[in-house]
Amino acid sequence: MGKTYWHSGDNFYQFNEQTGMFYQVPQPTVQAHKDRLSNAHMYQRSQTVPATNLTPDQIEGCRNAAADKSNEVPNRGSNVYIQEYNKCVTDLQQ
């Protein structure tokens, strides 16, 4: 597929390299073995965020803050992580 997705519960999120943020999308149609490869690839690709005009330290700060908040609510941690990460990136871009 060539795109980076995050799956949480029944929701799918696509990483947009232009904005450096995740957006909710309909479920992609792929084969199961490609899903596993895509998820492994997603982690590697998410380590750099192009086109955000933010420093690597700022991106790392957003990731850490989002992880801290998502750990507080384990039952919805993935959703919280994406929401908090996107909010942090948006706030820093303003």
Residue pairs with C-beta under 8 A, 6 or more apart in sequence:
1 28
1 30
1 34
1 38
3 14
3 15
3 28
3 38
4 14
4 15
4 17
4 38
4 41
4 42
4 45
4 46
5 12
5 13
5 14
5 15
5 25
5 28
5 38
5 39
5 42
6 12
6 13
6 14
6 15
6 22
6 42
6 78
6 82
7 13
7 35
7 39
8 78
8 79
8 82
9 76
9 78
9 79
11 24
11 79
12 24
12 25
12 26
12 27
12 28
13 22
13 23
13 24
13 25
13 82
14 22
14 23
14 25
14 28
15 21
15 22
15 42
15 45
15 46
16 22
16 23
17 49
17 50
17 51
18 51
19 51
19 52
19 89
20 49
20 50
20 51
20 52
20 54
20 59
20 89
21 85
21 86
21 89
21 90
22 82
22 85
22 86
30 38
49 59
49 89
52 59
52 89
52 93
53 93
54 62
54 89
54 92
54 93
58 92
59 89
61 88
62 84
62 85
62 88
62 89
62 92
63 85
65 84
65 88
66 80
66 81
66 82
66 84
66 85
66 88
67 81
69 80
69 81
69 84
70 77
70 78
70 80
70 81
70 84
71 77
72 80
73 80
